[in-house]
């Protein structure tokens, strides 16, 4: 499917079920939420390890992220909303950047260095933020969710969720390693590619990239709000 359709499926389509979870949160069963969260994070983490298509990687990452959204729905529904908002912002940034550069495979990201280095850096930072690497924005919801689980006497679940997050971070780090420190076999002897002027708009990408990577210092304010 086109990248724009995938962006809608992984962002807009999550709003309705998350709103339903928020409304029925007082009547949810914690054991069922824990089971769903473990299955989602493990399936999303293991499924994305051997993928070469960026759309498949982001799809499995979306499954893993829903586990983090579900696990906290009963304890603190406001964190569910915050986690979804940050995920949507980060995913929008990544999809818009990939769509701008017409990148769908990991091999294409490795060639993106020769076309636009700033765009490549935005892709890498956004992927690390999706993986939850501090001090990027994506670390914030995971940190707050783990803190809430520990406060509510669920340290075992907090450890399992933290370990499952390493799977996501690993396959994003693998993509960055393959794209930046190795070169794919190519029949073209020229390293640099022709760069044509972009006809697509890029106005929102800098703003979204800033939100996706630099909001961690605002965590105390968000804690007060939630």
Secondary structure by P-SEA (a helix, b strand, c coil): ccaaaaaaaacccaaaaaaaaaaacccccaaaaaaaaaaaaaaaaaaacccccaaaaaaaaaaaaaaaaaaaccccaaaaaaaaaaaaaaaaaaaaaaaaaccccaaaaaacccccaaaaaaaaaaaaaaacccccccaaaaaaaaaaaaaaccaaaaaaaaaaaaaaaaaaaaaaaaaccccccccccccccccccccccccaaaaaaaaacccccaaaaaaaac
